[in-house]
């Protein structure tokens, strides 16, 4: 460990400016200094502390002793930096950012390795050094030719025990993740999509007991140096786990032993959590015929996330198995009437809607997170989002150029995306949901409710623009492009962030227009589907209600006039009022 820290020391400059040491990039032979974002766009004066043995310090030709003034701090500005040490002259340049800088030392595999991490915040408080365990993360982003990888980062103390830390005002925990956005040509789709889900996703059914439960992750962008060289910007984020979803912990209980008067310890299961790793029979809810082995960390396409199989073995797959079996095998009437007993309906409605809004091609069978709060009380499953890089017109494979494709254009139904590109048209779960008239009504009603606020095109575009602006204004986009353009993991292309932003914003505006006019189109009151709202619709609606829903010719979506998710006498009243107003 001491050797690793010694190796990391050359990352620091030979002085500190405003309490912060510039970090040296051995690849470009330059320094990067993080400063408060409030100083960007103007001059910056700060005290300087020079290391012993360093002399003749100059910045842009001006001698520096105790204070330095930069006339302009901005993304594109740099200053010549010279100093003498051991009779050797060093000449370089200093650039600026307002993002935190994370320096990591080590070579990592799929197994956790001890590694030193140094984090410098732009607050002038100096470098914070940590002891961590790091391993590579991801599947398709963890292939041999991927160099900007995702990482799991676990913080530990000097005794190798878990150490909970908090960053950016987020949760305090030992497990964090560095998300590279490797296959995303703008690098922050996942970051923004999590924020979108956070704002419109309904809270889980147990929110009254766990108000801080989250079905999404939060994070902040950092600039990462790996073994002394700049490695790009990352989203340093929370991890989607039991703690994030606030699932109830398992407990150890005493049960009667084999002989009278004896007891033995046993596990009482409560919170359970799984994540789908691929498309297959189980994650597509086609059948649950694969045998369950509770001593394994996987069942079919699902990986056990909680409890950890290394801590609790055997585990319990019965809740997941029964839910898959229910979807795969129940008849239509049972599926409709009992769906809410197996799944968290309000969250399921929002998840279904969310996939359509962002065209989440990689989240309808892969990357699904399923959680049960307390299986001893209620076996209902809720959902969380994970790995949203392949959204908003981005594929995770290079298809038909630049990872974009007409097959994932904004005027595309999820059902129509080719089956080899998307799990949605193959999923029995989502296809059965689509076949339920009452579920469709709830989705459409929810869409038009959110359409007035969160799903306004300008509001959606503003989310991506804000992140682009923040990363661009500190120079992170330029540094990312210089570092990773032309590499084989993006097929030797140039990272064109401005062009990608233009594509993304156009995609979003066209997407909402398409959803308005096609996927979620609705003409309230046009009960007989003749594109008009008149007395004939009232007659059809009354006949439908009196026949207990058996009368043909009723458009049930349009018949839900008051958007209550039910068709009843209140819709008759609403339609009468509509006709009177129009008359």
Residue pairs with C-beta under 8 A, 6 or more apart in sequence:
1 114
1 116
1 131
4 105
4 106
4 114
4 115
4 116
5 105
5 116
5 129
7 105
7 227
7 228
8 103
8 105
8 116
8 118
8 228
10 24
10 26
10 228
11 23
11 24
11 103
11 118
11 225
11 228
12 21
12 22
12 23
12 24
12 127
13 21
13 22
13 23
13 24
13 31
13 81
14 50
14 51
14 54
14 57
14 83
14 85
14 90
15 21
15 22
15 48
15 49
15 50
15 51
15 54
15 57
15 64
15 83
16 48
16 49
16 126
17 33
17 46
17 47
17 48
17 68
18 35
18 44
18 46
18 47
18 124
19 46
19 47
19 124
19 125
19 126
20 33
20 34
20 35
20 120
20 122
20 124
20 126
21 120
21 126
21 127
22 31
22 32
22 33
22 81
22 94
23 31
23 32
23 33
23 101
23 103
23 120
23 225
24 30
24 31
24 92
24 228
25 31
25 32
25 225
25 228
25 229
25 230
26 228
26 229
27 229
27 230
27 483
28 230
28 482
29 92
30 78
30 92
30 93
30 94
30 95
31 81
31 92
31 93
31 94
31 95
32 94
32 95
32 96
32 97
32 101
32 223
32 230
33 94
33 95
33 96
33 97
34 96
34 97
34 98
34 99
34 100
34 101
34 120
34 121
34 122
34 223
35 44
35 46
35 73
35 96
35 97
35 98
35 122
36 98
36 122
36 123
36 124
37 98
37 122
37 474
39 73
40 73
40 74
40 75
40 96
40 98
40 473
40 474
41 72
41 73
41 74
42 72
42 73
43 69
43 70
43 71
43 72
43 73
44 69
44 70
44 73
45 67
45 68
45 69
45 70
46 67
46 68
46 124
47 66
47 67
48 57
48 64
48 65
48 66
48 67
48 68
50 57
50 64
50 65
50 83
53 85
53 86
54 83
54 84
54 85
55 83
55 84
55 85
56 63
56 82
56 83
56 84
56 89
57 63
57 64
57 65
57 82
57 83
58 64
58 80
58 81
58 82
58 83
59 68
59 70
59 79
59 80
59 81
59 82
59 94
60 79
60 80
61 80
62 68
70 77
70 79
70 96
73 96
74 96
74 473
75 96
75 472
75 473
75 474
75 475
75 478
76 475
76 478
77 95
77 96
78 93
78 94
78 95
79 93
79 94
80 91
80 92
80 93
81 90
81 91
81 92
81 93
81 94
82 89
82 90
82 91
82 92
83 89
83 90
84 90
95 475
96 474
96 475
97 122
97 223
97 474
97 475
97 476
98 122
98 474
99 122
99 221
99 222
99 223
99 233
99 474
99 476
100 119
100 120
100 121
100 122
100 167
100 220
100 222
100 223
100 236
101 119
101 120
101 222
101 223
101 224
101 225
102 117
102 118
102 119
102 120
102 178
102 222
102 223
102 224
102 225
102 234
102 236
103 117
103 118
103 119
103 120
103 224
103 225
103 228
104 115
104 116
104 117
104 134
104 151
104 224
104 225
104 226
104 227
104 231
105 115
105 116
105 117
105 227
105 228
106 113
106 114
106 115
106 116
106 134
106 227
107 113
107 227
108 115
108 134
108 135
108 136
108 149
108 151
109 135
109 136
110 135
110 136
110 142
111 135
112 133
112 134
112 135
112 152
112 154
113 133
113 134
113 135
114 131
114 132
114 133
114 156
115 132
115 133
115 134
116 129
116 130
116 131
116 132
117 129
117 130
117 131
117 132
117 134
117 153
118 127
118 128
118 129
118 130
119 127
119 128
119 130
119 167
119 222
120 126
120 127
120 128
121 128
130 155
130 163
130 165
131 155
131 156
131 157
131 158
131 163
132 153
132 154
132 155
132 156
133 152
133 153
133 154
133 156
134 151
134 152
134 153
134 154
135 151
135 152
136 142
136 149
136 150
136 151
136 152
137 149
137 150
137 151
137 152
137 177
137 178
138 149
138 150
138 182
139 277
140 183
140 396
140 397
141 149
141 150
141 180
141 182
141 183
142 149
142 150
145 488
145 489
146 182
146 489
147 487
147 489
148 180
148 182
148 231
148 232
148 484
148 487
148 489
149 180
149 182
150 177
150 178
150 179
150 180
150 182
151 177
151 178
152 175
152 176
152 177
152 239
153 175
153 176
153 177
153 178
154 162
154 174
154 175
154 176
155 162
155 163
155 164
155 165
155 174
155 176
156 162
156 163
156 174
157 163
162 174
163 174
164 172
164 173
164 174
165 172
165 173
165 174
166 172
166 173
167 176
167 220
167 236
168 218
168 219
168 220
168 236
170 218
170 219
170 220
170 238
171 238
171 243
171 244
173 238
173 239
173 243
175 239
175 241
176 236
176 237
176 238
176 239
177 217
177 219
177 236
177 237
177 238
177 239
178 222
178 224
178 234
178 235
178 236
178 237
179 190
179 191
179 219
179 234
179 235
179 236
179 237
180 187
180 232
180 234
181 187
181 188
181 189
181 190
181 191
181 234
181 235
181 389
182 489
183 389
183 390
183 394
183 396
183 397
183 403
184 190
184 389
184 394
185 394
185 402
185 403
185 490
185 495
185 496
185 500
186 394
186 464
186 468
186 497
186 500
186 501
186 504
187 233
187 480
187 495
187 497
188 221
188 235
188 464
188 467
188 468
188 471
189 388
189 389
189 390
189 391
189 392
189 394
189 504
190 235
190 387
190 388
190 389
190 391
191 219
191 221
191 235
191 237
191 467
192 463
192 464
192 467
193 358
193 385
193 388
193 391
193 392
194 216
194 217
194 218
194 385
194 388
195 216
195 463
196 354
196 357
196 358
196 454
196 460
196 463
197 215
197 216
197 354
197 385
197 388
198 214
198 216
198 218
199 454
200 350
200 354
200 450
200 454
200 455
201 215
201 216
201 347
201 350
201 351
201 354
201 385
202 346
202 347
202 349
202 350
203 211
203 213
203 215
203 347
204 210
204 213
204 215
204 245
204 344
204 347
204 371
204 373
204 382
205 344
205 346
205 347
205 373
205 378
205 380
205 382
206 213
206 246
206 373
206 374
206 382
207 213
209 373
210 246
210 373
212 246
213 244
213 245
213 246
214 244
214 245
214 246
214 384
215 245
215 347
215 369
215 382
215 383
215 384
215 385
216 240
216 384
216 385
217 237
217 238
217 239
217 240
217 244
217 386
218 237
218 238
219 235
219 236
219 237
219 238
220 235
220 236
220 237
221 233
221 234
221 235
221 236
221 470
221 471
221 476
222 233
222 234
222 235
222 236
223 230
223 232
223 233
223 234
223 476
223 479
224 230
224 231
224 232
224 233
224 234
225 231
230 479
230 483
231 483
232 479
232 480
232 483
232 484
233 471
233 476
233 479
233 480
238 244
240 275
240 369
240 384
240 386
241 273
241 305
241 306
242 249
242 271
242 273
242 305
242 306
242 371
244 384
245 271
245 273
245 369
245 371
245 373
245 382
245 384
246 373
247 270
247 271
247 272
247 273
247 306
247 371
247 372
247 373
247 374
248 270
248 271
248 373
248 374
249 270
249 271
250 267
250 268
250 269
250 270
250 271
250 307
250 312
251 267
251 268
251 270
252 265
252 266
252 267
252 268
253 265
253 266
253 267
253 268
254 263
254 264
254 265
254 266
255 263
255 264
255 265
255 266
256 262
256 263
256 264
257 263
257 264
267 307
267 312
268 376
269 307
269 315
269 316
269 375
269 376
270 373
270 374
270 375
270 376
271 306
271 371
271 372
271 373
271 374
271 375
272 306
272 307
272 316
272 319
272 320
272 371
272 372
272 375
273 304
273 305
273 306
273 369
273 370
273 371
273 372
274 299
274 302
274 303
274 304
274 305
274 320
274 369
274 370
274 371
275 302
275 303
275 305
275 367
275 368
275 369
275 370
275 386
276 282
276 283
276 301
276 302
276 303
276 365
276 366
276 367
276 368
276 370
277 283
277 298
277 301
277 302
277 303
277 366
278 301
278 365
278 366
279 301
279 365
279 366
279 423
279 426
280 300
280 301
280 365
281 287
281 288
281 289
281 290
281 300
281 301
282 288
282 290
282 299
282 300
282 301
282 302
282 324
283 300
283 301
283 302
283 365
283 366
283 368
283 423
284 301
284 365
284 423
284 426
284 427
284 428
284 429
285 324
285 327
285 328
285 427
285 428
285 429
286 328
286 428
287 324
287 325
287 328
287 329
288 321
288 322
288 324
288 325
288 328
288 329
290 299
290 300
292 299
292 317
292 318
292 321
293 299
294 313
294 314
294 315
294 316
294 317
295 309
295 313
295 314
295 315
296 309
297 303
297 304
297 309
297 315
298 304
299 317
299 320
299 321
301 365
302 320
302 370
304 315
304 317
305 369
307 315
309 315
316 375
319 372
319 375
319 379
319 381
320 370
320 381
322 342
322 379
323 342
323 343
323 370
323 379
323 381
326 335
326 338
326 342
327 335
327 342
327 428
327 429
327 432
328 428
330 338
332 435
335 432
335 436
336 436
336 438
339 345
339 348
339 436
339 439
340 380
341 380
342 379
342 380
342 381
343 380
343 381
343 382
343 383
344 380
344 381
344 382
344 383
345 442
347 382
347 383
348 383
348 433
349 439
349 442
349 443
349 446
350 446
351 383
351 385
352 430
352 433
352 439
352 443
353 443
353 446
353 447
353 450
354 360
354 385
355 363
355 364
355 414
355 424
355 430
356 414
356 515
356 519
356 520
357 455
357 511
357 512
357 515
358 388
358 391
358 392
359 391
359 392
359 393
359 408
359 410
359 412
359 414
359 417
359 511
360 388
360 390
360 391
361 390
361 391
361 395
361 408
361 414
361 417
361 421
361 422
361 423
361 424
362 387
362 389
362 390
362 391
362 396
362 422
362 423
363 385
363 386
363 387
363 388
363 390
363 391
363 423
364 414
364 422
364 423
364 424
364 427
364 430
365 423
365 424
365 426
365 427
366 387
366 423
367 386
367 387
367 388
368 383
368 386
369 383
369 384
369 385
369 386
370 381
370 382
370 383
371 381
371 382
371 383
371 384
372 378
372 379
372 380
372 381
372 382
373 380
373 382
389 396
390 396
392 464
392 504
392 507
392 508
392 511
393 404
393 408
393 409
393 410
393 503
393 504
393 507
394 403
394 404
394 408
395 403
395 404
395 405
395 408
395 421
396 403
397 403
398 490
398 491
399 405
399 407
399 421
400 406
400 407
402 493
403 490
404 503
405 421
407 417
407 418
407 421
408 417
408 421
408 422
409 507
410 506
410 507
410 508
410 510
410 511
410 513
410 514
411 510
411 514
411 518
412 514
413 518
413 519
414 422
414 424
414 425
414 430
415 424
415 425
415 431
415 434
416 425
417 424
417 425
419 425
419 426
424 430
425 431
433 439
434 440
437 556
437 557
438 556
438 565
440 557
441 556
441 557
441 560
441 565
442 565
443 520
444 520
444 522
444 557
445 560
445 563
445 564
445 565
447 455
447 515
447 520
448 520
448 522
448 563
449 563
451 512
451 516
453 459
454 460
455 512
456 512
457 508
457 509
457 512
457 513
460 508
460 512
461 505
461 508
461 509
464 501
464 504
464 505
464 508
465 501
465 505
468 477
468 497
468 501
471 477
471 480
472 478
472 497
477 497
480 495
480 497
481 494
481 495
481 496
481 497
484 490
484 495
485 493
485 494
485 495
486 492
486 493
486 494
522 557
522 558
523 531
523 533
523 558
524 533
524 558
524 560
524 561
524 563
524 578
525 533
525 537
525 558
525 561
525 574
525 575
525 578
525 579
526 532
526 533
526 537
526 555
526 558
527 537
527 538
527 540
527 541
527 544
527 554
527 555
527 558
527 559
527 575
528 536
528 537
528 540
528 553
528 554
528 555
529 553
529 555
529 558
530 536
533 575
533 578
533 579
533 582
534 579
535 579
537 558
537 575
538 572
538 575
538 576
538 579
540 551
540 553
540 554
541 554
541 559
541 561
541 567
541 571
541 572
541 575
542 572
543 551
543 554
544 551
544 554
544 559
544 567
545 567
545 568
545 569
545 572
549 567
556 567
559 567
559 571
560 566
560 567
560 571
561 571
561 574
561 575
561 578
562 570
562 571
562 574
564 570
564 571
